[in-house]
Amino acid sequence: MRVKGRWADWASVVLGIAVGLSWIWHGMYGFSGGLFFVLGLAVVLAAAVSLTRPGAVSSEVGVLAVGALIFALPWILGFTGILGAALTAWIGGGAIAVLGAVGLVMAGAARRRDPELAWGSHSNTVPD
């Protein structure tokens, strides 16, 4: 059985789940923990779109942007002193951003090969 989808998108799904559930093991509750959960969920959703539409560049840009936001989260919210949460954000967010960039290159190549892999252009006309 062959696995469908690109390896970068599957890795983004796994890292998104890990970041989304990371508040459990590093103990960040409240707004920061909720933000970890929401941003992890956003990565999973964007990566799922990338899996179903391999030529969709927008979903890869979304993975890249959310990864960069997760990476910057310790400085934005001021929890650089909480080592577990900061390392999760820096390592997980950096890896997600890199996977988004790799997926962006792959999506661009897939889109050049077959433009229908993006969102498709369907017409509602009935053929004669």
Backbone atoms as SQL, in Angstrom:
CREATE TABLE atoms (id INTEGER PRIMARY KEY, chain TEXT, resi INTEGER, resn TEXT, atom TEXT, x REAL, y REAL, z REAL);
INSERT INTO atoms VALUES
  (1, 'A', 1, 'MET', 'N', 0.834, -1.175, 0.000),
  (2, 'A', 1, 'MET', 'CA', 0.000, 0.000, 0.000),
  (3, 'A', 1, 'MET', 'C', 0.880, 1.240, 0.000),
  (4, 'A', 2, 'ARG', 'N', 0.566, 2.165, -0.870),
  (5, 'A', 2, 'ARG', 'CA', 1.337, 3.390, -0.981),
  (6, 'A', 2, 'ARG', 'C', 0.663, 4.504, -0.189),
  (7, 'A', 3, 'VAL', 'N', 1.453, 5.249, 0.565),
  (8, 'A', 3, 'VAL', 'CA', 0.928, 6.358, 1.344),
  (9, 'A', 3, 'VAL', 'C', 0.695, 7.537, 0.416),
  (10, 'A', 4, 'LYS', 'N', -0.481, 8.121, 0.491),
  (11, 'A', 4, 'LYS', 'CA', -0.796, 9.278, -0.345),
  (12, 'A', 4, 'LYS', 'C', -0.344, 10.543, 0.351),
  (13, 'A', 5, 'GLY', 'N', 0.116, 11.479, -0.428),
  (14, 'A', 5, 'GLY', 'CA', 0.538, 12.768, 0.107),
  (15, 'A', 5, 'GLY', 'C', 2.049, 12.856, 0.218),
  (16, 'A', 6, 'ARG', 'N', 2.503, 14.063, 0.475),
  (17, 'A', 6, 'ARG', 'CA', 3.939, 14.315, 0.589),
  (18, 'A', 6, 'ARG', 'C', 4.401, 14.108, 2.023),
  (19, 'A', 7, 'TRP', 'N', 5.648, 13.708, 2.168),
  (20, 'A', 7, 'TRP', 'CA', 6.203, 13.449, 3.494),
  (21, 'A', 7, 'TRP', 'C', 6.210, 14.717, 4.334),
  (22, 'A', 8, 'ALA', 'N', 6.433, 15.880, 3.727),
  (23, 'A', 8, 'ALA', 'CA', 6.477, 17.133, 4.485),
  (24, 'A', 8, 'ALA', 'C', 5.112, 17.460, 5.088),
  (25, 'A', 9, 'ASP', 'N', 4.050, 17.132, 4.370),
  (26, 'A', 9, 'ASP', 'CA', 2.708, 17.396, 4.893),
  (27, 'A', 9, 'ASP', 'C', 2.372, 16.448, 6.044),
  (28, 'A', 10, 'TRP', 'N', 2.746, 15.185, 5.918),
  (29, 'A', 10, 'TRP', 'CA', 2.507, 14.233, 7.008),
  (30, 'A', 10, 'TRP', 'C', 3.322, 14.619, 8.239),
  (31, 'A', 11, 'ALA', 'N', 4.560, 15.065, 8.027),
  (32, 'A', 11, 'ALA', 'CA', 5.381, 15.502, 9.163),
  (33, 'A', 11, 'ALA', 'C', 4.785, 16.750, 9.809),
  (34, 'A', 12, 'SER', 'N', 4.195, 17.638, 9.011),
  (35, 'A', 12, 'SER', 'CA', 3.531, 18.819, 9.559),
  (36, 'A', 12, 'SER', 'C', 2.326, 18.435, 10.405),
  (37, 'A', 13, 'VAL', 'N', 1.585, 17.428, 9.970),
  (38, 'A', 13, 'VAL', 'CA', 0.439, 16.953, 10.758),
  (39, 'A', 13, 'VAL', 'C', 0.922, 16.440, 12.114),
  (40, 'A', 14, 'VAL', 'N', 1.969, 15.629, 12.109),
  (41, 'A', 14, 'VAL', 'CA', 2.489, 15.059, 13.359),
  (42, 'A', 14, 'VAL', 'C', 3.010, 16.160, 14.285),
  (43, 'A', 15, 'LEU', 'N', 3.767, 17.108, 13.735),
  (44, 'A', 15, 'LEU', 'CA', 4.291, 18.194, 14.566),
  (45, 'A', 15, 'LEU', 'C', 3.177, 19.119, 15.043),
  (46, 'A', 16, 'GLY', 'N', 2.158, 19.321, 14.223),
  (47, 'A', 16, 'GLY', 'CA', 1.021, 20.132, 14.654),
  (48, 'A', 16, 'GLY', 'C', 0.293, 19.504, 15.827),
  (49, 'A', 17, 'ILE', 'N', 0.121, 18.192, 15.781),
  (50, 'A', 17, 'ILE', 'CA', -0.491, 17.487, 16.913),
  (51, 'A', 17, 'ILE', 'C', 0.400, 17.595, 18.149),
  (52, 'A', 18, 'ALA', 'N', 1.702, 17.427, 17.967),
  (53, 'A', 18, 'ALA', 'CA', 2.628, 17.514, 19.105),
  (54, 'A', 18, 'ALA', 'C', 2.609, 18.906, 19.734),
  (55, 'A', 19, 'VAL', 'N', 2.630, 19.947, 18.908),
  (56, 'A', 19, 'VAL', 'CA', 2.598, 21.310, 19.446),
  (57, 'A', 19, 'VAL', 'C', 1.241, 21.598, 20.076),
  (58, 'A', 20, 'GLY', 'N', 0.175, 21.126, 19.449),
  (59, 'A', 20, 'GLY', 'CA', -1.163, 21.358, 19.987),
  (60, 'A', 20, 'GLY', 'C', -1.399, 20.710, 21.339),
  (61, 'A', 21, 'LEU', 'N', -0.772, 19.585, 21.571),
  (62, 'A', 21, 'LEU', 'CA', -0.926, 18.888, 22.859),
  (63, 'A', 21, 'LEU', 'C', 0.213, 19.147, 23.828),
  (64, 'A', 22, 'SER', 'N', 1.165, 19.989, 23.438),
  (65, 'A', 22, 'SER', 'CA', 2.353, 20.205, 24.269),
  (66, 'A', 22, 'SER', 'C', 2.045, 20.893, 25.592),
  (67, 'A', 23, 'TRP', 'N', 0.952, 21.616, 25.681),
  (68, 'A', 23, 'TRP', 'CA', 0.612, 22.276, 26.944),
  (69, 'A', 23, 'TRP', 'C', 0.425, 21.257, 28.068),
  (70, 'A', 24, 'ILE', 'N', 0.146, 20.011, 27.707),
  (71, 'A', 24, 'ILE', 'CA', -0.042, 18.974, 28.717),
  (72, 'A', 24, 'ILE', 'C', 1.273, 18.677, 29.437),
  (73, 'A', 25, 'TRP', 'N', 2.384, 18.543, 28.702),
  (74, 'A', 25, 'TRP', 'CA', 3.627, 18.139, 29.353),
  (75, 'A', 25, 'TRP', 'C', 4.469, 19.314, 29.825),
  (76, 'A', 26, 'HIS', 'N', 4.295, 20.526, 29.302),
  (77, 'A', 26, 'HIS', 'CA', 5.097, 21.616, 29.862),
  (78, 'A', 26, 'HIS', 'C', 4.302, 22.511, 30.803),
  (79, 'A', 27, 'GLY', 'N', 3.031, 22.216, 30.993),
  (80, 'A', 27, 'GLY', 'CA', 2.254, 22.871, 32.027),
  (81, 'A', 27, 'GLY', 'C', 1.823, 24.291, 31.741),
  (82, 'A', 28, 'MET', 'N', 1.785, 24.693, 30.492),
  (83, 'A', 28, 'MET', 'CA', 1.308, 26.037, 30.149),
  (84, 'A', 28, 'MET', 'C', -0.210, 25.990, 30.059),
  (85, 'A', 29, 'TYR', 'N', -0.855, 26.597, 31.023),
  (86, 'A', 29, 'TYR', 'CA', -2.310, 26.644, 31.023),
  (87, 'A', 29, 'TYR', 'C', -2.756, 28.064, 30.707),
  (88, 'A', 30, 'GLY', 'N', -4.018, 28.265, 30.589),
  (89, 'A', 30, 'GLY', 'CA', -4.543, 29.596, 30.326),
  (90, 'A', 30, 'GLY', 'C', -4.411, 29.974, 28.863),
  (91, 'A', 31, 'PHE', 'N', -4.185, 31.255, 28.624),
  (92, 'A', 31, 'PHE', 'CA', -4.151, 31.780, 27.267),
  (93, 'A', 31, 'PHE', 'C', -3.017, 31.166, 26.443),
  (94, 'A', 32, 'SER', 'N', -1.845, 31.044, 27.031),
  (95, 'A', 32, 'SER', 'CA', -0.693, 30.513, 26.292),
  (96, 'A', 32, 'SER', 'C', -0.898, 29.060, 25.890),
  (97, 'A', 33, 'GLY', 'N', -1.406, 28.260, 26.810),
  (98, 'A', 33, 'GLY', 'CA', -1.680, 26.857, 26.482),
  (99, 'A', 33, 'GLY', 'C', -2.766, 26.730, 25.437),
  (100, 'A', 34, 'GLY', 'N', -3.781, 27.573, 25.536),
  (101, 'A', 34, 'GLY', 'CA', -4.833, 27.572, 24.529),
  (102, 'A', 34, 'GLY', 'C', -4.318, 27.985, 23.168),
  (103, 'A', 35, 'LEU', 'N', -3.382, 28.923, 23.160),
  (104, 'A', 35, 'LEU', 'CA', -2.790, 29.348, 21.889),
  (105, 'A', 35, 'LEU', 'C', -1.949, 28.244, 21.273),
  (106, 'A', 36, 'PHE', 'N', -1.218, 27.493, 22.109),
  (107, 'A', 36, 'PHE', 'CA', -0.500, 26.325, 21.592),
  (108, 'A', 36, 'PHE', 'C', -1.485, 25.360, 20.919),
  (109, 'A', 37, 'PHE', 'N', -2.603, 25.109, 21.570),
  (110, 'A', 37, 'PHE', 'CA', -3.609, 24.187, 21.036),
  (111, 'A', 37, 'PHE', 'C', -4.192, 24.701, 19.720),
  (112, 'A', 38, 'VAL', 'N', -4.579, 25.957, 19.675),
  (113, 'A', 38, 'VAL', 'CA', -5.202, 26.528, 18.480),
  (114, 'A', 38, 'VAL', 'C', -4.217, 26.587, 17.320),
  (115, 'A', 39, 'LEU', 'N', -2.988, 26.983, 17.579),
  (116, 'A', 39, 'LEU', 'CA', -1.998, 27.051, 16.499),
  (117, 'A', 39, 'LEU', 'C', -1.605, 25.658, 16.014),
  (118, 'A', 40, 'GLY', 'N', -1.525, 24.690, 16.917),
  (119, 'A', 40, 'GLY', 'CA', -1.276, 23.313, 16.497),
  (120, 'A', 40, 'GLY', 'C', -2.401, 22.790, 15.630),
  (121, 'A', 41, 'LEU', 'N', -3.637, 23.122, 16.003),
  (122, 'A', 41, 'LEU', 'CA', -4.793, 22.731, 15.196),
  (123, 'A', 41, 'LEU', 'C', -4.767, 23.404, 13.834),
  (124, 'A', 42, 'ALA', 'N', -4.339, 24.659, 13.778),
  (125, 'A', 42, 'ALA', 'CA', -4.236, 25.362, 12.499),
  (126, 'A', 42, 'ALA', 'C', -3.212, 24.699, 11.582),
  (127, 'A', 43, 'VAL', 'N', -2.101, 24.238, 12.154),
  (128, 'A', 43, 'VAL', 'CA', -1.095, 23.528, 11.354),
  (129, 'A', 43, 'VAL', 'C', -1.674, 22.237, 10.806),
  (130, 'A', 44, 'VAL', 'N', -2.392, 21.494, 11.651),
  (131, 'A', 44, 'VAL', 'CA', -2.989, 20.228, 11.210),
  (132, 'A', 44, 'VAL', 'C', -3.993, 20.473, 10.086),
  (133, 'A', 45, 'LEU', 'N', -4.824, 21.493, 10.214),
  (134, 'A', 45, 'LEU', 'CA', -5.814, 21.781, 9.178),
  (135, 'A', 45, 'LEU', 'C', -5.164, 22.217, 7.873),
  (136, 'A', 46, 'ALA', 'N', -4.163, 23.097, 7.948),
  (137, 'A', 46, 'ALA', 'CA', -3.477, 23.536, 6.730),
  (138, 'A', 46, 'ALA', 'C', -2.739, 22.379, 6.071),
  (139, 'A', 47, 'ALA', 'N', -2.121, 21.518, 6.855),
  (140, 'A', 47, 'ALA', 'CA', -1.423, 20.364, 6.293),
  (141, 'A', 47, 'ALA', 'C', -2.412, 19.370, 5.681),
  (142, 'A', 48, 'ALA', 'N', -3.601, 19.247, 6.276),
  (143, 'A', 48, 'ALA', 'CA', -4.625, 18.367, 5.695),
  (144, 'A', 48, 'ALA', 'C', -5.089, 18.884, 4.348),
  (145, 'A', 49, 'VAL', 'N', -5.218, 20.195, 4.218),
  (146, 'A', 49, 'VAL', 'CA', -5.560, 20.768, 2.908),
  (147, 'A', 49, 'VAL', 'C', -4.438, 20.492, 1.919),
  (148, 'A', 50, 'SER', 'N', -3.195, 20.598, 2.374),
  (149, 'A', 50, 'SER', 'CA', -2.060, 20.312, 1.498),
  (150, 'A', 50, 'SER', 'C', -2.041, 18.855, 1.054),
  (151, 'A', 51, 'LEU', 'N', -2.474, 17.965, 1.925),
  (152, 'A', 51, 'LEU', 'CA', -2.527, 16.548, 1.559),
  (153, 'A', 51, 'LEU', 'C', -3.595, 16.284, 0.508),
  (154, 'A', 52, 'THR', 'N', -4.726, 16.966, 0.623),
  (155, 'A', 52, 'THR', 'CA', -5.816, 16.718, -0.317),
  (156, 'A', 52, 'THR', 'C', -5.658, 17.499, -1.608),
  (157, 'A', 53, 'ARG', 'N', -4.996, 18.638, -1.563),
  (158, 'A', 53, 'ARG', 'CA', -4.744, 19.464, -2.745),
  (159, 'A', 53, 'ARG', 'C', -3.250, 19.707, -2.868),
  (160, 'A', 54, 'PRO', 'N', -2.503, 18.802, -3.505),
  (161, 'A', 54, 'PRO', 'CA', -1.042, 18.904, -3.519),
  (162, 'A', 54, 'PRO', 'C', -0.491, 20.130, -4.241),
  (163, 'A', 55, 'GLY', 'N', -1.295, 20.782, -5.072),
  (164, 'A', 55, 'GLY', 'CA', -0.811, 21.970, -5.773),
  (165, 'A', 55, 'GLY', 'C', -1.242, 23.268, -5.135),
  (166, 'A', 56, 'ALA', 'N', -1.904, 23.216, -3.997),
  (167, 'A', 56, 'ALA', 'CA', -2.389, 24.426, -3.330),
  (168, 'A', 56, 'ALA', 'C', -1.254, 25.091, -2.567),
  (169, 'A', 57, 'VAL', 'N', -0.780, 26.187, -3.099),
  (170, 'A', 57, 'VAL', 'CA', 0.334, 26.898, -2.489),
  (171, 'A', 57, 'VAL', 'C', -0.121, 27.621, -1.218),
  (172, 'A', 58, 'SER', 'N', -1.365, 28.036, -1.173),
  (173, 'A', 58, 'SER', 'CA', -1.858, 28.819, -0.033),
  (174, 'A', 58, 'SER', 'C', -1.804, 28.036, 1.279),
  (175, 'A', 59, 'SER', 'N', -2.086, 26.753, 1.231),
  (176, 'A', 59, 'SER', 'CA', -2.036, 25.968, 2.466),
  (177, 'A', 59, 'SER', 'C', -0.596, 25.814, 2.960),
  (178, 'A', 60, 'GLU', 'N', 0.345, 25.717, 2.051),
  (179, 'A', 60, 'GLU', 'CA', 1.751, 25.626, 2.461),
  (180, 'A', 60, 'GLU', 'C', 2.231, 26.950, 3.042),
  (181, 'A', 61, 'VAL', 'N', 1.741, 28.053, 2.489),
  (182, 'A', 61, 'VAL', 'CA', 2.065, 29.362, 3.062),
  (183, 'A', 61, 'VAL', 'C', 1.474, 29.462, 4.466),
  (184, 'A', 62, 'GLY', 'N', 0.280, 28.901, 4.652),
  (185, 'A', 62, 'GLY', 'CA', -0.327, 28.881, 5.976),
  (186, 'A', 62, 'GLY', 'C', 0.491, 28.097, 6.980),
  (187, 'A', 63, 'VAL', 'N', 0.990, 26.934, 6.573),
  (188, 'A', 63, 'VAL', 'CA', 1.846, 26.128, 7.465),
  (189, 'A', 63, 'VAL', 'C', 3.108, 26.912, 7.822),
  (190, 'A', 64, 'LEU', 'N', 3.702, 27.546, 6.825),
  (191, 'A', 64, 'LEU', 'CA', 4.918, 28.334, 7.051),
  (192, 'A', 64, 'LEU', 'C', 4.653, 29.501, 8.003),
  (193, 'A', 65, 'ALA', 'N', 3.550, 30.209, 7.795),
  (194, 'A', 65, 'ALA', 'CA', 3.237, 31.372, 8.634),
  (195, 'A', 65, 'ALA', 'C', 2.917, 30.972, 10.067),
  (196, 'A', 66, 'VAL', 'N', 2.143, 29.916, 10.243),
  (197, 'A', 66, 'VAL', 'CA', 1.810, 29.481, 11.600),
  (198, 'A', 66, 'VAL', 'C', 3.059, 28.950, 12.307),
  (199, 'A', 67, 'GLY', 'N', 3.929, 28.265, 11.575),
  (200, 'A', 67, 'GLY', 'CA', 5.191, 27.807, 12.161),
  (201, 'A', 67, 'GLY', 'C', 6.055, 28.966, 12.630),
  (202, 'A', 68, 'ALA', 'N', 6.115, 30.025, 11.817),
  (203, 'A', 68, 'ALA', 'CA', 6.880, 31.215, 12.220),
  (204, 'A', 68, 'ALA', 'C', 6.255, 31.893, 13.436),
  (205, 'A', 69, 'LEU', 'N', 4.926, 31.904, 13.500),
  (206, 'A', 69, 'LEU', 'CA', 4.245, 32.487, 14.655),
  (207, 'A', 69, 'LEU', 'C', 4.500, 31.674, 15.921),
  (208, 'A', 70, 'ILE', 'N', 4.461, 30.346, 15.794),
  (209, 'A', 70, 'ILE', 'CA', 4.759, 29.492, 16.955),
  (210, 'A', 70, 'ILE', 'C', 6.197, 29.722, 17.417),
  (211, 'A', 71, 'PHE', 'N', 7.123, 29.862, 16.469),
  (212, 'A', 71, 'PHE', 'CA', 8.526, 30.110, 16.813),
  (213, 'A', 71, 'PHE', 'C', 8.683, 31.418, 17.586),
  (214, 'A', 72, 'ALA', 'N', 7.931, 32.447, 17.220),
  (215, 'A', 72, 'ALA', 'CA', 8.044, 33.756, 17.862),
  (216, 'A', 72, 'ALA', 'C', 7.218, 33.874, 19.138),
  (217, 'A', 73, 'LEU', 'N', 6.385, 32.896, 19.427),
  (218, 'A', 73, 'LEU', 'CA', 5.464, 32.959, 20.558),
  (219, 'A', 73, 'LEU', 'C', 6.125, 33.229, 21.911),
  (220, 'A', 74, 'PRO', 'N', 7.279, 32.628, 22.237),
  (221, 'A', 74, 'PRO', 'CA', 7.878, 32.923, 23.552),
  (222, 'A', 74, 'PRO', 'C', 8.239, 34.397, 23.733),
  (223, 'A', 75, 'TRP', 'N', 8.643, 35.056, 22.674),
  (224, 'A', 75, 'TRP', 'CA', 8.978, 36.479, 22.774),
  (225, 'A', 75, 'TRP', 'C', 7.723, 37.339, 22.771),
  (226, 'A', 76, 'ILE', 'N', 6.715, 36.934, 22.002),
  (227, 'A', 76, 'ILE', 'CA', 5.472, 37.712, 21.934),
  (228, 'A', 76, 'ILE', 'C', 4.739, 37.677, 23.270),
  (229, 'A', 77, 'LEU', 'N', 4.629, 36.487, 23.863),
  (230, 'A', 77, 'LEU', 'CA', 3.888, 36.343, 25.119),
  (231, 'A', 77, 'LEU', 'C', 4.768, 36.416, 26.359),
  (232, 'A', 78, 'GLY', 'N', 6.086, 36.466, 26.179),
  (233, 'A', 78, 'GLY', 'CA', 6.996, 36.656, 27.296),
  (234, 'A', 78, 'GLY', 'C', 7.197, 35.447, 28.193),
  (235, 'A', 79, 'PHE', 'N', 7.247, 34.249, 27.626),
  (236, 'A', 79, 'PHE', 'CA', 7.502, 33.070, 28.458),
  (237, 'A', 79, 'PHE', 'C', 8.824, 32.402, 28.092),
  (238, 'A', 80, 'THR', 'N', 9.827, 33.202, 27.769),
  (239, 'A', 80, 'THR', 'CA', 11.146, 32.640, 27.459),
  (240, 'A', 80, 'THR', 'C', 11.787, 31.993, 28.680),
  (241, 'A', 81, 'GLY', 'N', 11.357, 32.363, 29.863),
  (242, 'A', 81, 'GLY', 'CA', 11.910, 31.780, 31.087),
  (243, 'A', 81, 'GLY', 'C', 11.372, 30.401, 31.414),
  (244, 'A', 82, 'ILE', 'N', 10.277, 30.008, 30.812),
  (245, 'A', 82, 'ILE', 'CA', 9.712, 28.671, 31.015),
  (246, 'A', 82, 'ILE', 'C', 10.321, 27.784, 29.939),
  (247, 'A', 83, 'LEU', 'N', 11.374, 27.076, 30.293),
  (248, 'A', 83, 'LEU', 'CA', 12.219, 26.403, 29.319),
  (249, 'A', 83, 'LEU', 'C', 11.478, 25.375, 28.475),
  (250, 'A', 84, 'GLY', 'N', 10.649, 24.549, 29.075),
  (251, 'A', 84, 'GLY', 'CA', 9.948, 23.514, 28.322),
  (252, 'A', 84, 'GLY', 'C', 9.041, 24.091, 27.249),
  (253, 'A', 85, 'ALA', 'N', 8.271, 25.104, 27.617),
  (254, 'A', 85, 'ALA', 'CA', 7.359, 25.723, 26.658),
  (255, 'A', 85, 'ALA', 'C', 8.122, 26.482, 25.586),
  (256, 'A', 86, 'ALA', 'N', 9.177, 27.179, 25.978),
  (257, 'A', 86, 'ALA', 'CA', 9.961, 27.939, 25.003),
  (258, 'A', 86, 'ALA', 'C', 10.654, 27.005, 24.007),
  (259, 'A', 87, 'LEU', 'N', 11.236, 25.922, 24.503),
  (260, 'A', 87, 'LEU', 'CA', 11.891, 24.974, 23.590),
  (261, 'A', 87, 'LEU', 'C', 10.889, 24.310, 22.654),
  (262, 'A', 88, 'THR', 'N', 9.707, 24.007, 23.168),
  (263, 'A', 88, 'THR', 'CA', 8.666, 23.440, 22.309),
  (264, 'A', 88, 'THR', 'C', 8.315, 24.408, 21.196),
  (265, 'A', 89, 'ALA', 'N', 8.164, 25.670, 21.538),
  (266, 'A', 89, 'ALA', 'CA', 7.821, 26.672, 20.531),
  (267, 'A', 89, 'ALA', 'C', 8.964, 26.877, 19.540),
  (268, 'A', 90, 'TRP', 'N', 10.184, 26.968, 20.031),
  (269, 'A', 90, 'TRP', 'CA', 11.302, 27.221, 19.136),
  (270, 'A', 90, 'TRP', 'C', 11.598, 26.029, 18.232),
  (271, 'A', 91, 'ILE', 'N', 11.659, 24.846, 18.795),
  (272, 'A', 91, 'ILE', 'CA', 11.968, 23.660, 17.986),
  (273, 'A', 91, 'ILE', 'C', 10.780, 23.272, 17.114),
  (274, 'A', 92, 'GLY', 'N', 9.596, 23.177, 17.723),
  (275, 'A', 92, 'GLY', 'CA', 8.413, 22.796, 16.964),
  (276, 'A', 92, 'GLY', 'C', 8.043, 23.826, 15.910),
  (277, 'A', 93, 'GLY', 'N', 8.036, 25.105, 16.292),
  (278, 'A', 93, 'GLY', 'CA', 7.703, 26.157, 15.334),
  (279, 'A', 93, 'GLY', 'C', 8.720, 26.268, 14.217),
  (280, 'A', 94, 'GLY', 'N', 9.994, 26.156, 14.556),
  (281, 'A', 94, 'GLY', 'CA', 11.031, 26.204, 13.520),
  (282, 'A', 94, 'GLY', 'C', 10.924, 25.040, 12.556),
  (283, 'A', 95, 'ALA', 'N', 10.688, 23.852, 13.091),
  (284, 'A', 95, 'ALA', 'CA', 10.549, 22.673, 12.224),
  (285, 'A', 95, 'ALA', 'C', 9.308, 22.785, 11.343),
  (286, 'A', 96, 'ILE', 'N', 8.208, 23.285, 11.900),
  (287, 'A', 96, 'ILE', 'CA', 6.986, 23.454, 11.105),
  (288, 'A', 96, 'ILE', 'C', 7.213, 24.483, 10.006),
  (289, 'A', 97, 'ALA', 'N', 7.911, 25.582, 10.315),
  (290, 'A', 97, 'ALA', 'CA', 8.191, 26.597, 9.302),
  (291, 'A', 97, 'ALA', 'C', 9.069, 26.031, 8.182),
  (292, 'A', 98, 'VAL', 'N', 10.069, 25.242, 8.550),
  (293, 'A', 98, 'VAL', 'CA', 10.933, 24.621, 7.531),
  (294, 'A', 98, 'VAL', 'C', 10.126, 23.648, 6.674),
  (295, 'A', 99, 'LEU', 'N', 9.264, 22.851, 7.313),
  (296, 'A', 99, 'LEU', 'CA', 8.415, 21.928, 6.548),
  (297, 'A', 99, 'LEU', 'C', 7.454, 22.681, 5.632),
  (298, 'A', 100, 'GLY', 'N', 6.967, 23.830, 6.084),
  (299, 'A', 100, 'GLY', 'CA', 6.121, 24.651, 5.228),
  (300, 'A', 100, 'GLY', 'C', 6.870, 25.174, 4.023),
  (301, 'A', 101, 'ALA', 'N', 8.132, 25.569, 4.217),
  (302, 'A', 101, 'ALA', 'CA', 8.942, 26.044, 3.093),
  (303, 'A', 101, 'ALA', 'C', 9.240, 24.909, 2.111),
  (304, 'A', 102, 'VAL', 'N', 9.556, 23.732, 2.638),
  (305, 'A', 102, 'VAL', 'CA', 9.801, 22.570, 1.764),
  (306, 'A', 102, 'VAL', 'C', 8.530, 22.211, 1.009),
  (307, 'A', 103, 'GLY', 'N', 7.398, 22.208, 1.705),
  (308, 'A', 103, 'GLY', 'CA', 6.122, 21.927, 1.060),
  (309, 'A', 103, 'GLY', 'C', 5.756, 22.968, 0.030),
  (310, 'A', 104, 'LEU', 'N', 6.139, 24.222, 0.264),
  (311, 'A', 104, 'LEU', 'CA', 5.871, 25.288, -0.705),
  (312, 'A', 104, 'LEU', 'C', 6.604, 25.044, -2.014),
  (313, 'A', 105, 'VAL', 'N', 7.847, 24.610, -1.924),
  (314, 'A', 105, 'VAL', 'CA', 8.612, 24.278, -3.128),
  (315, 'A', 105, 'VAL', 'C', 7.971, 23.087, -3.848),
  (316, 'A', 106, 'MET', 'N', 7.582, 22.069, -3.085),
  (317, 'A', 106, 'MET', 'CA', 6.949, 20.889, -3.678),
  (318, 'A', 106, 'MET', 'C', 5.598, 21.227, -4.296),
  (319, 'A', 107, 'ALA', 'N', 4.825, 22.082, -3.648),
  (320, 'A', 107, 'ALA', 'CA', 3.514, 22.465, -4.173),
  (321, 'A', 107, 'ALA', 'C', 3.664, 23.281, -5.450),
  (322, 'A', 108, 'GLY', 'N', 4.670, 24.146, -5.491),
  (323, 'A', 108, 'GLY', 'CA', 4.918, 24.916, -6.713),
  (324, 'A', 108, 'GLY', 'C', 5.276, 24.014, -7.880),
  (325, 'A', 109, 'ALA', 'N', 6.095, 22.994, -7.616),
  (326, 'A', 109, 'ALA', 'CA', 6.458, 22.053, -8.683),
  (327, 'A', 109, 'ALA', 'C', 5.245, 21.244, -9.133),
  (328, 'A', 110, 'ALA', 'N', 4.416, 20.825, -8.198),
  (329, 'A', 110, 'ALA', 'CA', 3.212, 20.068, -8.549),
  (330, 'A', 110, 'ALA', 'C', 2.238, 20.935, -9.323),
  (331, 'A', 111, 'ARG', 'N', 2.156, 22.191, -8.969),
  (332, 'A', 111, 'ARG', 'CA', 1.251, 23.105, -9.667),
  (333, 'A', 111, 'ARG', 'C', 1.720, 23.363, -11.093),
  (334, 'A', 112, 'ARG', 'N', 3.036, 23.459, -11.297),
  (335, 'A', 112, 'ARG', 'CA', 3.555, 23.640, -12.657),
  (336, 'A', 112, 'ARG', 'C', 3.305, 22.400, -13.507),
  (337, 'A', 113, 'ARG', 'N', 3.433, 21.204, -12.887),
  (338, 'A', 113, 'ARG', 'CA', 3.186, 19.967, -13.620),
  (339, 'A', 113, 'ARG', 'C', 1.729, 19.820, -14.016),
  (340, 'A', 114, 'ASP', 'N', 0.837, 20.068, -13.055),
  (341, 'A', 114, 'ASP', 'CA', -0.592, 19.881, -13.286),
  (342, 'A', 114, 'ASP', 'C', -1.370, 20.945, -12.516),
  (343, 'A', 115, 'PRO', 'N', -1.800, 22.014, -13.202),
  (344, 'A', 115, 'PRO', 'CA', -2.508, 23.097, -12.508),
  (345, 'A', 115, 'PRO', 'C', -3.812, 22.653, -11.841),
  (346, 'A', 116, 'GLU', 'N', -4.399, 21.548, -12.275),
  (347, 'A', 116, 'GLU', 'CA', -5.641, 21.056, -11.679),
  (348, 'A', 116, 'GLU', 'C', -5.439, 20.545, -10.252),
  (349, 'A', 117, 'LEU', 'N', -4.195, 20.325, -9.840),
  (350, 'A', 117, 'LEU', 'CA', -3.934, 19.837, -8.492),
  (351, 'A', 117, 'LEU', 'C', -4.153, 20.904, -7.431),
  (352, 'A', 118, 'ALA', 'N', -4.260, 22.149, -7.851),
  (353, 'A', 118, 'ALA', 'CA', -4.476, 23.217, -6.873),
  (354, 'A', 118, 'ALA', 'C', -5.925, 23.189, -6.414),
  (355, 'A', 119, 'TRP', 'N', -6.764, 24.009, -6.960),
  (356, 'A', 119, 'TRP', 'CA', -8.164, 24.025, -6.552),
  (357, 'A', 119, 'TRP', 'C', -9.051, 23.607, -7.695),
  (358, 'A', 120, 'GLY', 'N', -8.502, 23.592, -8.884),
  (359, 'A', 120, 'GLY', 'CA', -9.267, 23.139, -10.039),
  (360, 'A', 120, 'GLY', 'C', -10.172, 24.222, -10.575),
  (361, 'A', 121, 'SER', 'N', -10.385, 24.156, -11.841),
  (362, 'A', 121, 'SER', 'CA', -11.319, 25.096, -12.472),
  (363, 'A', 121, 'SER', 'C', -12.421, 24.263, -13.103),
  (364, 'A', 122, 'HIS', 'N', -13.541, 24.242, -12.459),
  (365, 'A', 122, 'HIS', 'CA', -14.665, 23.438, -12.907),
  (366, 'A', 122, 'HIS', 'C', -15.702, 24.365, -13.509),
  (367, 'A', 123, 'SER', 'N', -16.243, 23.971, -14.626),
  (368, 'A', 123, 'SER', 'CA', -17.307, 24.772, -15.226),
  (369, 'A', 123, 'SER', 'C', -18.627, 24.037, -15.068),
  (370, 'A', 124, 'ASN', 'N', -19.678, 24.795, -15.034),
  (371, 'A', 124, 'ASN', 'CA', -21.006, 24.221, -14.853),
  (372, 'A', 124, 'ASN', 'C', -21.730, 24.058, -16.167),
  (373, 'A', 125, 'THR', 'N', -20.983, 23.954, -17.228),
  (374, 'A', 125, 'THR', 'CA', -21.636, 23.789, -18.529),
  (375, 'A', 125, 'THR', 'C', -21.820, 22.314, -18.828),
  (376, 'A', 126, 'VAL', 'N', -22.868, 22.042, -19.562),
  (377, 'A', 126, 'VAL', 'CA', -23.167, 20.678, -19.959),
  (378, 'A', 126, 'VAL', 'C', -22.599, 20.475, -21.366),
  (379, 'A', 127, 'PRO', 'N', -21.760, 19.445, -21.555),
  (380, 'A', 127, 'PRO', 'CA', -21.198, 19.219, -22.886),
  (381, 'A', 127, 'PRO', 'C', -22.280, 18.755, -23.856),
  (382, 'A', 128, 'ASP', 'N', -22.116, 19.141, -25.113),
  (383, 'A', 128, 'ASP', 'CA', -23.094, 18.742, -26.154),
  (384, 'A', 128, 'ASP', 'C', -23.000, 17.299, -26.521);
